[in-house]
Amino acid sequence: MSVVGHPFVLIPLTTLYAVSRGEGLRAAVGSTGAVLLATVRPLLVLLIVGVKRAAWGDHDVSDREQRKGFYRAVVVALTVGSGALWVTQPALRKGIVAVWGLILASMLANRFVKSSLHVGFAALCATSVPLPPLGAIAACLAVIAIAWSRLVLQRHTLVEVALGAVIGTAAGLAVRL
């Protein structure tokens, strides 16, 4: 569940769904491609290079102290990518603000506790787009399953997954205001 529920999977899928609801499938495919190129790809490269250079012990950047450098690198990479998306994909602007809110809140919280970004992004995706009742239940169960997987994999504590859920839910609901 940790791989299927990875932010690199959930953000493009949520983009595809959200944009298709308002602008149609063709626009949604274009926006999703832009998200993949402008944010997911650079962050994936950042993670791979960081692990290869031993800046981070794993691709999850599980060590709270290592996350300090990770967050600084993410801010640089996301500034460029989200700036490009802001200009070229106006439909994504609320989502861009929500992602920045999640990243910055998690970065600030990291001084005390490492929040689960997997759970945070899952909660953001689950709450940012209106879903039919069964879809909402499925999204909620997916967030719980991702949280459970992070606990079972011993990547996070209960406090860390709960914090990720709170931050992600707040960011997701802010999109809907």
BASESE-993638 format. One record per residue: x, y, z of N, C-alpha, C, CB in turn. Coordinates in steps of 0.1 Angstrom, whole numbers, padded with zeros to 4 digits. Glycine has a CB too. Layout:
BEGIN
ATOM    n.px    n.py    n.pz   ca.px   ca.py   ca.pz    c.px    c.py    c.pz   cb.px   cb.py   cb.pz
ATOM       X       Y       Z       X       Y       Z       X       Y       Z       X       Y       Z
...
This chain:
BEGIN
ATOM    n.px    n.py    n.pz   ca.px   ca.py   ca.pz    c.px    c.py    c.pz   cb.px   cb.py   cb.pz
ATOM    0008   -0012    0000    0000    0000    0000    0009    0013    0000   -0009    0000    0012
ATOM    0021    0011    0005    0029    0023    0006    0034    0028   -0008    0041    0020    0015
ATOM    0035    0018   -0017    0039    0022   -0031    0027    0027   -0038    0045    0009   -0038
ATOM    0016    0020   -0038    0004    0025   -0045   -0001    0038   -0039   -0007    0014   -0043
ATOM    0001    0040   -0026   -0003    0052   -0019    0008    0063   -0019   -0007    0049   -0006
ATOM    0018    0062   -0027    0029    0071   -0027    0024    0084   -0033    0041    0066   -0035
ATOM    0029    0096   -0028    0025    0109   -0033    0027    0110   -0049    0032    0120   -0026
ATOM    0038    0103   -0054    0041    0104   -0068    0030    0096   -0076    0054    0098   -0071
ATOM    0022    0088   -0070    0011    0081   -0076   -0002    0089   -0074    0009    0067   -0071
ATOM   -0004    0093   -0062   -0017    0099   -0058   -0019    0113   -0064   -0018    0100   -0043
ATOM   -0009    0121   -0064   -0010    0135   -0069   -0014    0135   -0084    0003    0143   -0067
ATOM   -0007    0127   -0093   -0011    0127   -0107   -0026    0121   -0108   -0002    0119   -0115
ATOM   -0029    0111   -0101   -0043    0105   -0102   -0053    0116   -0097   -0044    0093   -0094
ATOM   -0050    0123   -0087   -0060    0133   -0082   -0061    0144   -0092   -0055    0138   -0068
ATOM   -0050    0148   -0098   -0050    0158   -0108   -0058    0154   -0120   -0035    0162   -0113
ATOM   -0057    0142   -0124   -0064    0137   -0136   -0079    0137   -0132   -0060    0122   -0139
ATOM   -0083    0133   -0121   -0097    0132   -0117   -0103    0147   -0115   -0099    0125   -0103
ATOM   -0096    0155   -0108   -0101    0169   -0105   -0102    0177   -0118   -0091    0176   -0095
ATOM   -0092    0177   -0126   -0093    0185   -0138   -0103    0179   -0148   -0079    0186   -0145
ATOM   -0104    0166   -0149   -0114    0160   -0158   -0128    0164   -0154   -0113    0145   -0159
ATOM   -0131    0166   -0141   -0144    0170   -0137   -0148    0184   -0142   -0145    0170   -0122
ATOM   -0139    0193   -0143   -0142    0207   -0146   -0139    0210   -0161   -0135    0216   -0138
ATOM   -0129    0204   -0166   -0124    0208   -0180   -0123    0197   -0190   -0110    0214   -0178
ATOM   -0127    0185   -0186   -0127    0173   -0196   -0114    0165   -0195   -0130    0179   -0209
ATOM   -0115    0154   -0201   -0104    0144   -0201   -0092    0149   -0208   -0108    0131   -0207
ATOM   -0093    0155   -0220   -0082    0160   -0227   -0073    0170   -0219   -0086    0167   -0240
ATOM   -0080    0180   -0213   -0073    0190   -0204   -0067    0183   -0192   -0083    0201   -0200
ATOM   -0074    0173   -0187   -0069    0166   -0175   -0056    0158   -0178   -0080    0156   -0170
ATOM   -0056    0152   -0190   -0043    0144   -0194   -0032    0154   -0195   -0046    0137   -0207
ATOM   -0034    0166   -0201   -0024    0176   -0203   -0019    0181   -0190   -0029    0187   -0211
ATOM   -0028    0184   -0180   -0024    0189   -0167   -0017    0178   -0159   -0037    0193   -0159
ATOM   -0021    0166   -0161   -0014    0155   -0153    0000    0153   -0159   -0022    0142   -0155
ATOM    0001    0154   -0172    0015    0153   -0178    0024    0164   -0173    0014    0153   -0193
ATOM    0018    0176   -0172    0026    0188   -0167    0030    0186   -0153    0017    0201   -0169
ATOM    0021    0180   -0145    0025    0177   -0131    0036    0167   -0130    0012    0172   -0123
ATOM    0035    0157   -0138    0045    0147   -0138    0059    0153   -0142    0042    0135   -0148
ATOM    0059    0161   -0153    0072    0167   -0157    0077    0177   -0148    0070    0172   -0171
ATOM    0068    0186   -0143    0073    0198   -0135    0076    0195   -0120    0063    0208   -0136
ATOM    0069    0184   -0115    0071    0182   -0100    0075    0168   -0097    0059    0185   -0093
ATOM    0068    0158   -0102    0071    0144   -0098    0085    0140   -0103    0060    0135   -0104
ATOM    0087    0142   -0116    0100    0138   -0122    0112    0145   -0115    0101    0142   -0137
ATOM    0112    0158   -0113    0124    0164   -0105    0125    0159   -0091    0122    0179   -0105
ATOM    0114    0157   -0084    0115    0152   -0070    0120    0137   -0070    0101    0153   -0063
ATOM    0115    0129   -0080    0120    0115   -0081    0135    0115   -0083    0113    0108   -0092
ATOM    0140    0123   -0092    0155    0124   -0095    0162    0129   -0082    0158    0134   -0106
ATOM    0156    0139   -0075    0162    0144   -0063    0163    0133   -0052    0153    0155   -0057
ATOM    0153    0124   -0051    0154    0113   -0041    0164    0103   -0045    0140    0106   -0040
ATOM    0164    0099   -0058    0174    0089   -0063    0188    0094   -0061    0172    0086   -0078
ATOM    0191    0107   -0064    0204    0112   -0063    0208    0114   -0048    0205    0126   -0070
ATOM    0198    0118   -0040    0201    0119   -0025    0205    0106   -0019    0189    0125   -0019
ATOM    0198    0096   -0022    0201    0083   -0017    0214    0078   -0022    0190    0072   -0020
ATOM    0217    0080   -0035    0229    0075   -0041    0241    0082   -0035    0229    0078   -0056
ATOM    0240    0095   -0032    0250    0103   -0025    0251    0101   -0010    0249    0117   -0029
ATOM    0242    0093   -0005    0241    0090    0009    0237    0102    0018    0255    0085    0014
ATOM    0230    0112    0012    0225    0123    0019    0213    0118    0027    0221    0134    0010
ATOM    0206    0108    0022    0194    0102    0029    0196    0087    0029    0181    0106    0022
ATOM    0192    0080    0040    0194    0066    0041    0185    0058    0033    0191    0062    0056
ATOM    0173    0063    0028    0164    0056    0020    0155    0066    0012    0155    0046    0028
ATOM    0147    0060    0003    0139    0069   -0006    0127    0075    0001    0134    0061   -0017
ATOM    0124    0071    0013    0114    0077    0021    0120    0088    0030    0107    0067    0030
ATOM    0133    0090    0030    0139    0099    0039    0133    0098    0053    0138    0114    0034
ATOM    0135    0086    0059    0128    0082    0071    0134    0088    0084    0129    0067    0073
ATOM    0147    0092    0083    0154    0099    0094    0150    0113    0095    0169    0097    0093
ATOM    0144    0117    0107    0140    0131    0109    0151    0141    0107    0134    0133    0123
ATOM    0163    0138    0111    0174    0148    0109    0177    0149    0094    0186    0143    0117
ATOM    0176    0138    0087    0179    0139    0072    0168    0147    0065    0181    0125    0067
ATOM    0157    0147    0070    0146    0154    0064    0148    0169    0063    0133    0152    0071
ATOM    0157    0175    0072    0160    0189    0071    0165    0193    0057    0169    0193    0082
ATOM    0176    0185    0053    0182    0188    0040    0172    0184    0029    0194    0179    0039
ATOM    0164    0174    0031    0154    0170    0021    0144    0181    0018    0147    0157    0025
ATOM    0139    0187    0029    0129    0197    0028    0135    0209    0020    0124    0201    0041
ATOM    0147    0213    0024    0154    0224    0017    0155    0221    0002    0168    0227    0023
ATOM    0159    0209   -0002    0160    0206   -0016    0146    0205   -0023    0167    0192   -0017
ATOM    0136    0201   -0015    0122    0200   -0021    0117    0215   -0024    0113    0193   -0011
ATOM    0120    0224   -0015    0116    0238   -0017    0122    0243   -0029    0120    0246   -0004
ATOM    0135    0241   -0032    0141    0246   -0044    0135    0239   -0056    0156    0243   -0044
ATOM    0133    0226   -0056    0128    0219   -0068    0113    0223   -0070    0129    0204   -0066
ATOM    0105    0224   -0060    0091    0227   -0061    0089    0242   -0065    0084    0224   -0049
ATOM    0098    0250   -0061    0096    0264   -0065    0096    0266   -0081    0108    0273   -0059
ATOM    0106    0259   -0087    0107    0260   -0101    0095    0253   -0108    0120    0253   -0106
ATOM    0092    0240   -0103    0081    0232   -0109    0068    0238   -0107    0082    0219   -0104
ATOM    0065    0242   -0095    0051    0248   -0092    0050    0262   -0098    0049    0249   -0077
ATOM    0061    0269   -0100    0060    0282   -0107    0056    0280   -0122    0074    0289   -0106
ATOM    0062    0270   -0128    0059    0267   -0142    0044    0262   -0143    0068    0256   -0147
ATOM    0039    0254   -0133    0025    0250   -0133    0016    0262   -0131    0023    0239   -0123
ATOM    0020    0271   -0122    0012    0282   -0119    0009    0290   -0131    0018    0291   -0108
ATOM    0019    0292   -0140    0018    0300   -0152    0010    0292   -0163    0031    0304   -0157
ATOM    0013    0279   -0164    0008    0272   -0176   -0005    0264   -0173    0018    0262   -0181
ATOM   -0008    0262   -0160   -0020    0254   -0156   -0028    0261   -0145   -0015    0240   -0151
ATOM   -0035    0271   -0149   -0043    0279   -0139   -0053    0271   -0131   -0050    0290   -0146
ATOM   -0058    0260   -0137   -0068    0251   -0130   -0061    0245   -0118   -0073    0241   -0139
ATOM   -0048    0244   -0117   -0041    0237   -0106   -0037    0246   -0095   -0029    0230   -0111
ATOM   -0040    0259   -0096   -0035    0269   -0086   -0039    0266   -0071   -0039    0283   -0089
ATOM   -0051    0262   -0069   -0055    0259   -0055   -0048    0247   -0050   -0071    0257   -0054
ATOM   -0046    0237   -0059   -0039    0225   -0055   -0024    0228   -0052   -0040    0215   -0066
ATOM   -0018    0237   -0060   -0004    0241   -0058   -0003    0247   -0044    0001    0251   -0069
ATOM   -0012    0256   -0041   -0012    0263   -0028   -0013    0252   -0016   -0023    0273   -0026
ATOM   -0022    0242   -0019   -0024    0232   -0008   -0012    0224   -0006   -0036    0223   -0013
ATOM   -0005    0220   -0017    0007    0212   -0016    0018    0220   -0009    0012    0208   -0030
ATOM    0019    0233   -0012    0029    0241   -0005    0025    0242    0010    0029    0255   -0011
ATOM    0013    0243    0013    0009    0243    0027    0012    0231    0034   -0006    0245    0028
ATOM    0010    0219    0028    0014    0206    0034    0029    0205    0036    0009    0195    0025
ATOM    0036    0209    0025    0051    0208    0026    0056    0217    0037    0058    0212    0013
ATOM    0052    0230    0037    0057    0239    0047    0053    0236    0061    0052    0253    0044
ATOM    0041    0231    0063    0036    0227    0077    0044    0215    0081    0021    0224    0076
ATOM    0047    0205    0072    0054    0194    0076    0069    0197    0079    0054    0183    0065
ATOM    0074    0207    0071    0088    0212    0074    0089    0218    0087    0092    0222    0063
ATOM    0079    0226    0091    0079    0233    0104    0077    0223    0115    0068    0243    0105
ATOM    0068    0213    0113    0066    0203    0124    0079    0194    0126    0054    0194    0120
ATOM    0087    0193    0115    0098    0184    0116    0108    0188    0127    0105    0184    0102
ATOM    0107    0200    0131    0116    0204    0142    0113    0196    0155    0114    0219    0146
ATOM    0101    0191    0156    0097    0183    0167    0093    0169    0164    0085    0190    0174
ATOM    0086    0167    0153    0082    0153    0149    0081    0152    0134    0068    0150    0156
ATOM    0085    0141    0129    0085    0138    0115    0071    0134    0111    0095    0128    0111
ATOM    0064    0142    0103    0050    0138    0099    0051    0129    0087    0042    0150    0095
ATOM    0042    0120    0085    0041    0111    0074    0037    0119    0061    0032    0099    0077
ATOM    0045    0120    0052    0042    0127    0039    0033    0118    0031    0054    0131    0031
ATOM    0035    0104    0032    0026    0095    0025    0011    0097    0029    0030    0080    0027
ATOM    0009    0097    0042   -0004    0099    0048   -0009    0113    0045   -0004    0096    0063
ATOM    0000    0123    0047   -0004    0137    0044   -0009    0139    0030    0007    0146    0047
ATOM   -0002    0134    0020   -0007    0135    0006   -0019    0127    0003    0005    0132   -0003
ATOM   -0020    0115    0010   -0032    0107    0008   -0044    0115    0013   -0030    0093    0015
ATOM   -0043    0121    0025   -0054    0128    0031   -0057    0141    0023   -0051    0132    0045
ATOM   -0047    0147    0018   -0049    0159    0009   -0057    0155   -0003   -0036    0165    0005
ATOM   -0053    0144   -0010   -0060    0139   -0022   -0074    0135   -0019   -0052    0128   -0028
ATOM   -0076    0128   -0007   -0089    0123   -0004   -0099    0134    0000   -0088    0114    0008
ATOM   -0094    0146    0004   -0103    0156    0008   -0104    0168   -0001   -0099    0161    0022
ATOM   -0095    0169   -0011   -0094    0181   -0019   -0105    0182   -0030   -0081    0182   -0025
ATOM   -0110    0170   -0034   -0120    0170   -0045   -0133    0164   -0040   -0114    0162   -0057
ATOM   -0144    0170   -0043   -0157    0164   -0039   -0158    0150   -0045   -0169    0173   -0042
ATOM   -0162    0140   -0037   -0164    0126   -0042   -0178    0122   -0039   -0154    0117   -0035
ATOM   -0183    0113   -0047   -0196    0106   -0043   -0194    0098   -0031   -0201    0097   -0055
ATOM   -0205    0095   -0024   -0204    0088   -0011   -0195    0076   -0011   -0218    0084   -0006
ATOM   -0197    0067   -0020   -0188    0055   -0021   -0174    0059   -0023   -0193    0045   -0031
ATOM   -0171    0069   -0032   -0158    0073   -0034   -0151    0079   -0022   -0158    0084   -0045
ATOM   -0159    0087   -0014   -0154    0093   -0002   -0150    0082    0008   -0164    0102    0004
ATOM   -0159    0071    0009   -0156    0060    0018   -0143    0053    0014   -0168    0050    0019
ATOM   -0142    0051    0001   -0130    0044   -0005   -0118    0052   -0002   -0132    0041   -0020
ATOM   -0119    0065   -0004   -0107    0074   -0002   -0103    0074    0013   -0110    0088   -0006
ATOM   -0113    0074    0022   -0110    0074    0036   -0103    0060    0040   -0123    0075    0044
ATOM   -0108    0050    0035   -0102    0036    0037   -0088    0036    0032   -0111    0025    0031
ATOM   -0086    0042    0020   -0072    0042    0014   -0063    0050    0023   -0073    0048    0000
ATOM   -0067    0061    0029   -0058    0068    0038   -0055    0060    0050   -0065    0082    0042
ATOM   -0065    0053    0055   -0063    0044    0067   -0053    0033    0063   -0076    0038    0072
ATOM   -0055    0027    0052   -0046    0016    0047   -0032    0021    0045   -0051    0010    0034
ATOM   -0030    0033    0040   -0016    0039    0038   -0010    0041    0052   -0017    0052    0030
ATOM   -0018    0047    0061   -0013    0049    0075   -0009    0036    0081   -0024    0057    0083
ATOM   -0017    0026    0080   -0014    0013    0085   -0001    0008    0079   -0026    0003    0083
ATOM    0001    0009    0066    0013    0004    0060    0025    0011    0065    0012    0005    0045
ATOM    0024    0024    0067    0036    0032    0072    0039    0027    0087    0033    0047    0072
ATOM    0029    0023    0094    0032    0018    0108    0038    0004    0107    0019    0018    0116
ATOM    0032   -0005    0099    0037   -0018    0098    0052   -0018    0092    0028   -0026    0088
ATOM    0055   -0010    0083    0068   -0009    0077    0078   -0002    0087    0068   -0001    0064
ATOM    0073    0003    0098    0080    0010    0109    0088    0022    0103    0090    0000    0115
ATOM    0081    0029    0094    0086    0042    0089    0082    0053    0097    0082    0044    0074
ATOM    0070    0051    0105    0064    0061    0113    0058    0056    0125    0054    0069    0105
ATOM    0056    0065    0135    0049    0061    0147    0034    0066    0145    0055    0068    0160
ATOM    0025    0062    0154    0011    0066    0154    0010    0081    0154    0004    0060    0165
ATOM    0018    0088    0162    0018    0103    0162    0021    0109    0149    0027    0108    0173
ATOM    0031    0103    0142    0036    0108    0129    0026    0106    0118    0049    0101    0125
ATOM    0019    0095    0118    0009    0093    0108   -0004    0101    0111    0005    0078    0107
ATOM   -0007    0103    0123   -0018    0111    0127   -0015    0126    0123   -0021    0110    0142
ATOM   -0003    0131    0126    0000    0144    0122    0000    0146    0107    0015    0148    0127
ATOM    0005    0136    0099    0004    0137    0085   -0011    0138    0080    0010    0125    0079
ATOM   -0019    0130    0087   -0034    0130    0083   -0040    0144    0086   -0041    0119    0091
ATOM   -0037    0150    0097   -0042    0163    0101   -0038    0173    0091   -0038    0166    0116
ATOM   -0025    0174    0088   -0019    0184    0079   -0025    0182    0065   -0004    0183    0079
ATOM   -0025    0170    0060   -0031    0167    0047   -0046    0170    0046   -0029    0153    0043
ATOM   -0053    0167    0056   -0068    0170    0056   -0070    0185    0056   -0074    0163    0068
ATOM   -0063    0192    0064   -0064    0206    0064   -0061    0213    0051   -0055    0213    0075
ATOM   -0050    0208    0045   -0046    0213    0032   -0057    0210    0021   -0032    0207    0027
ATOM   -0062    0197    0022   -0072    0193    0012   -0085    0201    0013   -0074    0178    0013
ATOM   -0089    0203    0026   -0101    0210    0028   -0100    0225    0024   -0106    0209    0042
ATOM   -0088    0230    0026   -0085    0244    0022   -0087    0246    0007   -0071    0249    0026
ATOM   -0085    0236   -0001   -0086    0237   -0016   -0101    0239   -0019   -0081    0224   -0023
ATOM   -0110    0234   -0011   -0124    0234   -0014   -0131    0247   -0009   -0131    0222   -0007
ATOM   -0123    0256   -0002   -0129    0269    0003   -0131    0278   -0009   -0120    0275    0013
